[in-house]
Each structure stands twice: as C-alpha cells, then as structure tokens.
Amino acid sequence: MMADLSDDFEDLKNYYAKIKENNLDAVFGSRFSKESKVVDYPIKKLILNRIFNFIVRILFLNKYNDYTNAFKIYNSKVLRSMLPFVSESFNIFLEIPLKIISRKYSYTIVPINWYNRKIGQAKFNIKELRSKYLFTLIYCFIEKVLLNKKIK
C-alpha cells in the first residue's frame, strides 16, 4: 500500500479478509476492473500503464490487468521463499506478482479504488524506471520459461 493515501483503507480490510478466509498466498488489487473506482489518474501515465500491463498479460498468459499496482498483500512465508529479489525500485511491484503466478502460488484478484494524491509529488519517474521494469519483465519471463521446461 502506498503512503500517499491513494489506496482505500476499506480495500485493505477486504484484502486481509480474503487472504485469511481463503488461505491464499497473495491478493492482488486491480484499479481497472468494472467495480473499481479511479479518480484523477494522469492520462499519460494511464496510457503507458495500460499498454505495459497488456504486454505483461500476453507474455504471461494471465488475466491479471494491473501488475504495476503497488497495493497487494502477501503471505510472509511465500515472500521469503522467493528471495532474492532482483528489483531495486518500484519494479518490485511487478516482480513479486509475476513470481507468484509463475511459481503457481495461490492468489485472487479483487477490484480496488484509487485516488490521485492531493499533496506532494509522486516519486515514480517513467523515464528513469522503464529500463528497470523491462529488466524485471525479461528476468521473470525467462524464469517462467525455465520453470515450465523443468515441469515437463
């Protein structure tokens, strides 16, 4: 959950209930489902977000549509089992769900609400982070391919 109050505390309660009630390894939020409410999302960031998430969906053959969203909840044992992480910044929000999915951990996707920050500037810099996101995507894709070969 980000500290800029963009995420809804009611959604956090829902995450916790879902992970406990269903004994899941993770709960992923989606800002882009029909039931979600998104307020004042910057248009340039929205377009780039949707394109990137679409590419990830295709590469990983998965229905999740908001990989880059930071608002997720994980079982701590599962997180420890995935160490070490290669991400150094916001790209950790891509790496973890891709590893959860590729390694066949249990998860669910829930609609969430998102509100643009009212005060301050976001630290997310697309130009600075694009190479990190691309590296993470390639790294996780190679891991997925290798895991699939190992299983067969």
C-alpha positions in Angstrom: 0.0 0.0 0.0 1.4 3.4 -0.9 1.8 6.1 1.8 0.2 8.9 -0.3 -3.3 7.9 0.6 -4.1 6.8 -3.0 -5.4 3.5 -1.8 -8.6 2.9 0.1 -8.4 1.6 3.6 -11.6 -0.4 3.1 -9.8 -2.3 0.4 -7.1 -3.2 2.8 -9.7 -4.8 5.1 -11.0 -6.7 2.2 -7.5 -8.0 1.3 -6.9 -9.2 4.8 -10.2 -11.0 4.9 -9.7 -12.7 1.6 -6.1 -13.9 2.3 -7.2 -15.3 5.7 -10.6 -16.8 4.8 -9.3 -18.5 1.7 -5.8 -19.4 2.9 -4.2 -17.6 0.0 -0.6 -16.8 -0.7 -1.5 -13.4 -2.2 -4.2 -10.9 -3.0 -3.8 -8.6 -6.0 -5.8 -5.4 -6.4 -6.9 -4.1 -9.7 -7.7 -0.5 -10.3 -9.0 -1.4 -13.7 -11.9 -3.8 -13.2 -15.6 -2.8 -13.7 -16.2 -2.5 -9.9 -13.1 -0.3 -9.3 -13.2 3.5 -8.8 -10.3 5.5 -10.1 -10.1 9.3 -9.6 -7.8 11.7 -11.4 -5.4 9.2 -12.9 -2.9 11.1 -15.0 -3.7 10.4 -18.7 -0.1 9.9 -19.9 0.6 7.5 -17.0 -2.7 5.7 -17.6 -2.0 5.1 -21.3 1.6 3.8 -20.6 0.2 1.7 -17.7 -2.5 0.0 -19.8 -0.1 -0.7 -22.7 2.6 -2.2 -20.4 0.1 -4.3 -18.4 -1.4 -5.6 -21.6 2.0 -6.8 -22.8 2.6 -8.5 -19.5 -0.8 -10.2 -19.6 0.1 -11.6 -23.1 3.6 -12.7 -22.2 2.4 -14.5 -19.0 -1.0 -15.7 -20.4 -2.7 -14.4 -17.4 -5.9 -12.4 -16.7 -4.5 -10.0 -14.2 -4.5 -6.5 -15.6 -2.7 -4.3 -13.0 0.7 -5.8 -12.3 2.3 -2.4 -11.7 -0.1 -1.6 -8.9 1.7 -1.5 -5.6 -1.3 -2.4 -3.5 -1.1 -6.1 -2.9 -0.9 -8.4 0.2 1.3 -11.5 0.6 1.9 -14.3 2.9 5.3 -13.6 4.5 6.5 -17.2 4.2 5.8 -17.0 0.4 7.8 -13.8 0.2 10.8 -15.3 2.0 10.7 -18.3 -0.3 11.1 -16.0 -3.4 14.3 -14.4 -2.2 16.5 -12.9 -3.5 14.6 -10.3 -5.4 16.3 -8.5 -8.4 14.3 -5.3 -8.2 15.7 -2.1 -6.9 12.7 0.2 -7.0 9.1 0.4 -8.0 9.7 -2.6 -10.2 9.4 -4.9 -7.2 5.6 -4.4 -7.6 6.0 -6.2 -10.9 8.5 -8.9 -9.9 6.6 -10.3 -6.9 3.2 -11.0 -8.6 5.0 -12.4 -11.7 6.9 -14.8 -9.4 3.7 -15.7 -7.5 1.9 -16.5 -10.8 4.8 -18.4 -12.4 5.5 -20.4 -9.4 1.8 -21.4 -9.1 1.2 -19.9 -5.7 -2.5 -19.3 -4.8 -3.9 -15.8 -5.2 -7.0 -13.9 -6.1 -7.7 -10.6 -7.8 -10.0 -8.0 -6.3 -11.3 -4.7 -7.5 -9.9 -1.7 -5.6 -10.4 2.1 -5.5 -7.6 4.5 -6.3 -7.4 8.3 -5.8 -4.7 10.6 -7.1 -2.6 12.2 -4.4 -3.7 15.7 -3.2 -0.4 16.8 -1.8 3.2 16.4 -2.9 4.8 14.9 -6.0 5.0 11.2 -7.0 8.5 9.7 -6.8 7.6 7.5 -9.8 9.6 8.6 -12.9 8.7 6.6 -16.0 11.9 7.6 -17.9 14.1 6.6 -15.1 12.3 3.3 -14.3 11.4 1.9 -17.8 14.7 0.0 -18.1 14.2 -1.5 -14.6 10.7 -2.6 -15.5 11.9 -4.1 -18.7 14.8 -5.9 -17.0 12.3 -7.3 -14.4 9.9 -8.4 -17.1 12.6 -10.2 -19.1 14.0 -11.8 -15.9 10.7 -13.1 -14.8 9.7 -14.3 -18.2 13.0 -16.3 -18.5 12.3 -17.8 -15.1 8.8 -18.7 -16.2 10.1 -20.4 -19.3 12.7 -22.3 -17.3 10.2 -23.4 -14.7 7.8 -24.6 -17.4 10.7 -26.6 -19.0 11.6 -28.2 -15.7 7.9 -29.2 -15.0 7.6 -31.0 -18.4 
